[in-house]
C-alpha cells in the first residue's frame, strides 16, 4: 500500500470517527406532572360538564429531530369536576364518574397512552398516533399536536376527542339505549392537553 493510499484511508477513518463523535444521542424527557394539564369536557342534551385529570407520570424519547418513544400514565382516580360549585353536587358527580357507569376507578385507577408515531407535518405541527388504554381496553387513536422542542424541555399541546363507548362506557348513550330524551349523553368527550417534559438523560 503506497503512502497516498494510507493517508486517504486514514482521512476516511477520521471522518467516520468525527461523524460518530458528533451524532446526538437519544434524549429522555420526563413529564413535569405539576406543569402538565389534562382538561376534560363532556356534553349532554341539557348542557355540559368539565374538569381535570392528573397526569401521573410519563416520558418522551427524542432522537435528533424525531420523537421515537412516548408513554403517559393518567390518574383517573384523581378526576375532578370544575363547573359545579355546590360541594355535595360536585362530590356526587365525581363519585358517579369514578363508578361503574363510567371509569370504574376502583378497579381501573389509571389510563395509559403509548405513542406509536409522531409524524412532522409542518413547522411544529405533528400527527400523533398511539394506543390509549382505559378500563383495560386498548384502542388506536390519532390527533394533531403542536410540539415545541428545546434543548432541555418539550412542550406539547393538543385537543383530542375520545369515543367513550369504545371503552365500554355506554351510560345513557343513544347508540345503545332508546327513549333517553333529554337525558342522553354524547358518546364523544374532549381532552385539552398541555404536556411539559424536561430532559433527564437516557
C-alpha positions in Angstrom: 0.0 0.0 0.0 1.5 3.3 -1.1 1.7 6.4 1.1 -1.1 8.2 -0.7 -3.5 5.3 -0.1 -2.5 5.1 3.5 -3.3 8.8 4.0 -6.5 8.5 2.2 -7.7 5.6 4.3 -6.6 7.5 7.5 -8.6 10.5 6.4 -11.7 8.4 5.8 -11.4 6.8 9.3 -11.0 10.3 10.9 -14.1 11.4 9.1 -16.1 8.5 10.3 -14.8 8.9 13.8 -15.9 12.6 13.7 -19.3 11.6 12.4 -20.0 9.2 15.2 -18.5 11.5 17.8 -21.0 14.3 17.0 -24.0 12.2 16.4 -26.5 13.2 19.1 -27.6 10.5 21.5 -31.3 9.9 22.1 -32.6 12.1 25.0 -35.2 11.1 27.5 -37.6 13.8 28.7 -39.5 13.1 31.9 -43.0 14.6 32.2 -43.3 17.5 34.7 -46.6 16.5 36.3 -47.0 19.8 38.1 -46.8 21.9 34.9 -48.8 19.4 32.7 -52.6 19.6 32.5 -55.3 17.4 31.0 -58.7 19.0 31.0 -61.9 17.2 30.0 -65.3 18.3 28.7 -68.3 16.1 28.3 -71.6 17.1 26.8 -75.2 16.1 27.2 -78.5 17.2 25.7 -79.1 19.7 28.6 -75.6 21.1 28.9 -72.0 20.0 29.7 -69.6 19.3 32.5 -65.8 19.9 32.6 -62.9 19.3 34.9 -59.4 17.9 35.0 -57.5 14.6 35.3 -53.9 14.5 36.7 -51.1 13.2 34.5 -49.3 10.9 37.0 -46.1 10.1 35.0 -44.6 9.8 31.6 -41.7 10.3 29.3 -40.7 11.1 25.7 -37.6 10.0 23.9 -36.2 12.2 21.1 -33.5 11.1 18.7 -32.3 14.1 16.8 -35.4 15.6 15.3 -37.6 12.5 15.7 -39.8 11.6 18.6 -39.2 7.9 18.9 -41.0 6.9 22.1 -43.5 8.1 24.5 -45.8 6.8 27.2 -48.0 8.6 29.7 -50.0 7.5 32.8 -53.3 9.2 33.6 -54.6 9.1 37.1 -58.4 8.6 36.7 -58.8 8.2 40.4 -57.8 11.9 40.8 -60.5 13.1 38.4 -62.1 16.4 39.4 -65.2 18.4 38.3 -64.7 22.2 37.8 -68.1 23.5 36.8 -70.2 22.5 39.8 -69.6 24.8 42.8 -72.0 23.1 45.3 -69.8 20.7 47.3 -72.4 17.9 47.6 -73.4 18.0 43.9 -69.8 18.1 42.9 -68.9 15.1 45.0 -72.0 13.2 43.7 -70.9 13.7 40.1 -67.2 12.9 40.8 -68.4 9.7 42.5 -70.6 8.8 39.6 -67.8 9.3 37.1 -65.5 7.1 39.1 -68.2 4.5 39.5 -69.1 1.5 37.3 -71.3 3.5 34.9 -68.2 5.4 33.8 -64.5 4.8 34.6 -64.6 2.2 37.4 -61.6 3.7 39.0 -61.6 1.3 42.0 -60.7 -1.5 39.5 -59.0 0.6 36.9 -57.4 3.7 38.6 -55.1 4.5 35.7 -55.4 5.1 32.0 -52.4 4.8 29.7 -51.3 6.2 26.4 -48.4 4.8 24.4 -47.1 6.7 21.4 -46.5 4.7 18.2 -45.5 7.6 15.9 -45.3 11.4 15.7 -45.0 12.5 12.1 -43.9 16.1 11.4 -46.4 17.8 9.1 -45.0 21.4 9.1 -43.2 23.7 11.4 -44.1 22.4 14.9 -47.2 20.6 13.8 -47.3 16.8 14.2 -49.8 14.0 13.6 -49.5 11.8 16.7 -50.7 8.2 16.8 -50.8 5.8 19.7 -52.7 3.4 21.8 -55.0 4.6 24.6 -56.0 2.1 27.3 -59.0 2.9 29.6 -60.6 0.2 31.8 -58.2 -2.4 30.4 -59.4 -1.8 26.9 -56.9 -0.5 24.3 -57.8 1.4 21.1 -55.8 3.2 18.4 -56.2 7.0 18.4 -54.6 9.8 16.5 -54.7 13.6 16.8 -52.8 16.7 15.7 -50.4 18.3 18.2 -48.2 21.3 18.4 -44.8 20.2 19.8 -42.1 22.7 20.7 -38.7 21.1 21.3 -35.9 22.9 23.2 -32.6 21.6 24.4 -33.9 20.9 27.9 -37.7 21.0 27.5 -40.5 19.8 25.3 -44.0 21.3 25.4 -46.9 19.6 23.6 -50.4 20.9 23.2 -53.3 19.0 21.6 -57.1 18.8 21.5 -58.2 15.1 21.5 -61.7 13.6 21.0 -62.4 10.2 22.5 -65.4 7.9 21.9 -66.2 6.6 25.4 -68.3 3.7 24.1 -65.1 2.1 22.6 -64.0 1.7 26.3 -67.3 0.1 27.4 -68.6 3.4 28.8 -72.2 3.2 27.5 -74.2 5.0 30.1 -77.0 7.0 28.5 -75.6 6.6 25.0 -78.2 7.0 22.3 -76.4 4.3 20.3 -77.1 1.7 23.0 -80.3 2.9 24.7 -83.6 4.1 23.4 -86.0 6.8 24.5 -83.4 8.7 26.5 -84.8 12.1 25.5 -83.0 15.0 27.2 -81.1 12.5 29.5 -78.8 11.4 26.7 -75.1 11.9 27.0 -72.8 12.3 23.9 -70.5 9.5 23.1 -67.6 11.7 22.5 -65.8 13.7 25.1 -62.9 16.2 24.6 -59.5 16.4 26.2 -57.4 19.6 26.2 -53.8 18.5 26.7 -50.7 20.6 27.8 -47.7 18.3 28.3 -44.4 19.6 29.7 -41.4 17.3 29.8 -37.8 18.1 30.9 -34.6 16.4 29.8 -33.4 13.7 32.2 -30.9 11.7 30.1 -31.1 8.2 28.8 
